[in-house]
């Protein structure tokens, strides 16, 4: 028999897990965005960054170690509520599919609940990602356009109102709905696979929980990487560059750079995916255990 679903506990534990994810994963996210949005080199010229390590070294040399944490205020402010809403959506998705509060769900139902969570997070995710990406690509401190997240929001609003702040909503949905389905389904599957025979998933060791969470992050990004490149390009492009949104970005990328461009930034994504999501789910599971102790489920 399954454990009773509590969307409120999912909300609170998800918020804590999200904060853990940002602290662990932000430096590699900065590298990913810079690789995805670097200008195409002119014929005969070298690209701005030779790869993941070169991007990291150039960033640290020019901006110091904390250059890798540029733009972190936006996701940290947004990520806790965003992951709280993400796990809340997952909890609601599970609850909607249960005929009885303790029914076990199929992996397809976990996938469906995960996709619903991706829809839930878009309201916070889209502006948070737009601000984060714009701040992350400001490599040169002397010519930076935005002083910080608040200044970025003000300037975007002056330039194009709320629509400018929410540019990339469809691209974010295209990335997060299927990727979130994969994220939660793979985590539940791995928890089941890794649980010792005769034991429940709540008895999983720290190491196995970290492994399940980390691999769920890797599976998530296998689905998300292509749409994420399109989203980053769209959200950092000058106003009016892509009048038809993500479709224009896709056509331009295919014409100018080919399908390989959709995998740009894959190395830092995968290097980040495991530790960041291992930290996220470890934080989530710890918070859930604390909440179950604080407010036991009624039978």
TANORPE-V765710 format. One record per residue. RES is the residue in three letters. PHI is phi in degrees with one decimal (none if undefined). D_FIRST is the distance of its C-alpha to the first C-alpha in Angstrom with 2 decimals. Layout:
BEGIN
RES_PHI_D_FIRST + RES_PHI_D_FIRST
END
This chain:
BEGIN
UNK_none_0.00 + UNK_-77.2_3.80 + UNK_-79.6_6.79 + UNK_-61.2_9.18 + UNK_-82.0_11.97 + UNK_-127.0_15.43 + UNK_-56.1_18.30 + UNK_-66.4_20.81 + UNK_-66.9_19.34 + UNK_-58.6_19.07 + UNK_-61.3_22.73 + UNK_-68.7_23.99 + UNK_-68.8_22.32 + UNK_-63.3_23.38 + UNK_-62.1_26.91 + UNK_-66.9_27.15 + UNK_-62.0_25.85 + UNK_-63.3_28.47 + UNK_-63.2_31.25 + UNK_-61.4_30.39 + UNK_-61.2_30.58 + UNK_-63.5_34.03 + UNK_-59.6_35.61 + UNK_-79.5_34.69 + UNK_-100.4_35.26 + UNK_-62.6_38.17 + UNK_-55.6_41.11 + UNK_-73.1_39.90 + UNK_-67.5_39.11 + UNK_-60.0_42.76 + UNK_-61.8_43.99 + UNK_-56.7_41.85 + UNK_-64.9_43.32 + UNK_-65.6_46.85 + UNK_-67.7_46.62 + UNK_-69.3_45.25 + UNK_-109.0_47.97 + UNK_-65.8_51.00 + UNK_-64.2_54.03 + UNK_-71.5_54.98 + UNK_-68.1_57.90 + UNK_-68.7_61.32 + UNK_-53.7_62.72 + UNK_87.6_63.81 + UNK_-98.5_61.96 + UNK_-79.9_59.05 + UNK_-65.9_55.72 + UNK_-56.8_55.13 + UNK_-125.2_52.39 + UNK_-76.5_52.39 + UNK_169.2_48.65 + UNK_-59.4_45.83 + UNK_-65.1_47.75 + UNK_-62.9_50.99 + UNK_-62.3_49.39 + UNK_-62.1_47.91 + UNK_-66.0_51.30 + UNK_-63.1_53.31 + UNK_-63.8_51.09 + UNK_-66.1_51.38 + UNK_-63.0_55.15 + UNK_-82.4_55.95 + UNK_-124.1_53.56 + UNK_82.3_52.40 + UNK_-57.8_48.90 + UNK_-73.9_47.67 + UNK_-61.1_48.71 + UNK_-70.4_45.38 + UNK_-101.8_43.72 + UNK_-60.6_45.73 + UNK_78.2_43.91 + UNK_-71.3_41.04 + UNK_-59.0_41.58 + UNK_-64.4_40.48 + UNK_-67.8_37.08 + UNK_-67.2_36.47 + UNK_-68.1_37.29 + UNK_-90.8_35.30 + UNK_-73.6_32.47 + UNK_-61.1_30.69 + UNK_-64.0_30.54 + UNK_-66.6_30.00 + UNK_-70.3_26.96 + UNK_-60.0_25.76 + UNK_-68.4_26.16 + UNK_-59.2_24.67 + UNK_-71.8_21.36 + UNK_-63.3_21.62 + UNK_-59.9_22.10 + UNK_-63.5_19.09 + UNK_-63.1_16.97 + UNK_-66.1_18.69 + UNK_-59.3_18.27 + UNK_-66.3_14.48 + UNK_-62.9_14.58 + UNK_-62.9_17.16 + UNK_-96.5_15.13 + UNK_-93.6_12.09 + UNK_-81.5_12.81 + UNK_-129.1_10.33 + UNK_-54.9_9.84 + UNK_-111.4_6.06 + UNK_-64.1_6.23 + UNK_-76.5_6.22 + UNK_-103.4_10.00 + UNK_-79.7_12.65 + UNK_-66.2_15.31 + UNK_-63.0_17.78 + UNK_-67.8_15.89 + UNK_-64.1_15.84 + UNK_-59.4_19.53 + UNK_-61.2_20.24 + UNK_-64.1_18.80 + UNK_-63.6_20.88 + UNK_-63.0_23.94 + UNK_-61.6_23.72 + UNK_-62.6_23.80 + UNK_-64.0_26.98 + UNK_-68.6_28.60 + UNK_-58.2_27.82 + UNK_-80.8_29.55 + UNK_-59.5_32.74 + UNK_-58.6_34.54 + UNK_-91.6_34.61 + UNK_-61.7_34.43 + UNK_-61.3_37.54 + UNK_-65.8_40.12 + UNK_-62.1_38.66 + UNK_-68.5_39.01 + UNK_-60.1_42.47 + UNK_-65.8_43.78 + UNK_-58.4_42.27 + UNK_-64.3_43.77 + UNK_-63.2_47.16 + UNK_-73.5_47.37 + UNK_-69.2_46.25 + UNK_-86.6_49.04 + UNK_-80.4_51.72 + UNK_-75.3_52.97 + UNK_-97.4_56.44 + UNK_-64.0_56.49 + UNK_-77.6_60.11 + UNK_-118.3_59.42 + UNK_-68.6_55.97 + UNK_-84.7_55.53 + UNK_-114.5_52.77 + UNK_-78.8_53.03 + UNK_171.0_49.28 + UNK_-57.9_46.25 + UNK_-66.1_47.90 + UNK_-62.1_51.15 + UNK_-62.7_49.30 + UNK_-60.5_47.63 + UNK_-61.0_51.06 + UNK_-66.9_52.84 + UNK_-62.6_50.29 + UNK_-66.1_50.46 + UNK_-64.5_54.28 + UNK_-72.6_54.32 + UNK_-151.6_52.04 + UNK_67.9_50.21 + UNK_-64.2_46.46 + UNK_-64.7_46.40 + UNK_-68.1_47.64 + UNK_-64.5_44.92 + UNK_-98.1_42.28 + UNK_-62.6_43.90 + UNK_98.7_41.36 + UNK_-61.5_38.64 + UNK_-64.3_38.29 + UNK_-65.5_38.41 + UNK_-66.5_35.65 + UNK_-62.9_33.43 + UNK_-59.4_34.38 + UNK_-80.6_33.23 + UNK_-84.4_30.15 + UNK_-67.1_28.28 + UNK_-68.4_27.74 + UNK_-66.3_27.69 + UNK_-68.8_24.92 + UNK_-59.1_22.82 + UNK_-64.2_23.49 + UNK_-57.3_23.01 + UNK_-75.9_19.43 + UNK_-63.7_18.29 + UNK_-67.2_20.03 + UNK_-64.7_18.62 + UNK_-63.1_14.96 + UNK_-63.5_16.14 + UNK_-66.6_18.17 + UNK_-61.2_15.57 + UNK_-66.2_13.48 + UNK_-65.2_16.86 + UNK_-85.3_18.14 + UNK_-67.7_15.36 + UNK_-59.2_16.87 + UNK_-58.1_15.69 + UNK_86.3_13.20 + UNK_-103.6_12.75 + UNK_-90.3_10.32 + UNK_-64.4_12.07 + UNK_-70.2_13.02 + UNK_-92.1_15.17 + UNK_-61.6_17.16 + UNK_-69.7_20.89 + UNK_-58.9_23.23 + UNK_-60.4_24.87 + UNK_-71.2_21.82 + UNK_-64.3_20.73 + UNK_-62.4_24.36 + UNK_-65.1_24.42 + UNK_-62.9_21.38 + UNK_-65.5_22.85 + UNK_-63.6_26.33 + UNK_-69.9_25.61 + UNK_-61.0_23.70 + UNK_-64.5_26.99 + UNK_-64.6_29.03 + UNK_-62.8_27.14 + UNK_-57.2_27.48 + UNK_-77.1_31.23 + UNK_-60.3_31.71 + UNK_-83.3_31.02 + UNK_-88.1_32.71 + UNK_-59.4_35.98 + UNK_-60.6_38.19 + UNK_-59.5_37.44 + UNK_-67.3_37.72 + UNK_-61.0_41.27 + UNK_-62.3_42.24 + UNK_-64.5_40.84 + UNK_-61.9_42.73 + UNK_-62.7_45.93 + UNK_-63.9_45.71 + UNK_-75.4_44.96 + UNK_-107.0_47.81 + UNK_-75.1_50.43 + UNK_-58.1_53.44 + UNK_-51.9_53.37 + UNK_87.9_54.19 + UNK_-65.6_53.56 + UNK_-123.7_50.84 + UNK_-61.4_51.56 + UNK_-98.8_48.86 + UNK_70.5_46.15 + UNK_-63.3_43.75 + UNK_-63.9_45.36 + UNK_-64.3_48.68 + UNK_-61.5_47.19 + UNK_-61.2_45.65 + UNK_-61.4_48.97 + UNK_-65.0_50.96 + UNK_-63.3_48.79 + UNK_-63.6_48.90 + UNK_-71.8_52.67 + UNK_-87.4_53.67 + UNK_-126.8_51.29 + UNK_82.1_49.25 + UNK_-58.3_45.55 + UNK_-60.6_45.61 + UNK_-63.2_45.98 + UNK_-69.4_42.41 + UNK_-110.0_41.30 + UNK_-66.6_43.61 + UNK_87.5_41.97 + UNK_-62.9_39.32 + UNK_-61.5_40.19 + UNK_-64.3_39.71 + UNK_-60.3_36.58 + UNK_-73.3_34.96 + UNK_-63.9_36.41 + UNK_-81.0_34.93 + UNK_-57.1_31.57 + UNK_-67.5_30.12 + UNK_-65.0_31.19 + UNK_-65.3_30.82 + UNK_-80.0_27.24 + UNK_-61.1_26.30 + UNK_-64.2_27.75 + UNK_-61.2_25.98 + UNK_-71.4_22.41 + UNK_-65.1_23.36 + UNK_-61.2_24.73 + UNK_-62.0_21.68 + UNK_-65.1_19.27 + UNK_-63.5_21.88 + UNK_-64.7_22.29 + UNK_-65.0_18.58 + UNK_-63.1_18.50 + UNK_-63.7_21.69 + UNK_-67.4_20.50 + UNK_-66.1_17.38 + UNK_-70.5_20.01 + UNK_-70.0_22.49 + UNK_-130.6_20.39 + UNK_-60.2_17.22 + UNK_-65.8_14.47 + UNK_-80.3_15.00 + UNK_-78.1_12.44
END
